[in-house]
């Protein structure tokens, strides 16, 4: 709309000779129409912005710490693709006992082989500060694409796919995992090689996640400009803006479906 308005204005300037022939009332009438048109455009634009700005990115409630959850995967031989869903929620078990705290996890489907040795953001959420002795995490629908070797009748390598069963695993922390009052990054590093089940020929036949299949760590948010993938850095995130406000926006990423709240 602004481009059309600019073209209209330039058109009047380009026809200066013709404008000189108009009487003063006609000129004033033309200017009035232009001003009225501009006012109409401004009103419509403001209204559209207000309609899109009805919701704000989630803020941490009182006595909670803004926490960024990131997920990664250690490389595994033979594996080309590793897909998994992390169920909602992840439960943190207090070291002193009592009611577990929960980490809300958005709907997701992650392909982790491409992030080998790197951490990707899954969500930003509030977590209750405290000292935690363990975490319960549920892995759903693990699926692998891998290189399979057949020795008879002649050696040949094929691409095969295998699915694993859903599992809930308790990860014990030693020392306890501590969440303070300042924003932190929780890194969940999945060690796929420690979760693979192999048959007698050395081919992958399924998955079995145990405590040794995960490394859970906490990091303070790094200094701006020097952050890495495990302490808060965002790099080349793409997706759809699903919430907008004067304080920021929420990005839903295309590959994982995670929701990332961002301050303006």
Protein Blocks (a to p, Z undefined) as FASTA:
>chain_A
ZZmmmmmmmmmmmmmmmmmmpcfklmmmmmmmmmmmmmmmmmmmmmmmmmmmmbccdddd
ehiacddddddddddehiabdcdddddddddddfkgpjddddddddddddfklmgoiacd
fbdcdddedddfbdcdddehiacddddddfbfbdcddddddddddddddddddddddddf
bdcdddddddfklmcccdfkopafbdcddfklpccdddddddehiacfknopaehiacdd
fbdcfkbccdddfklopacdddZZ
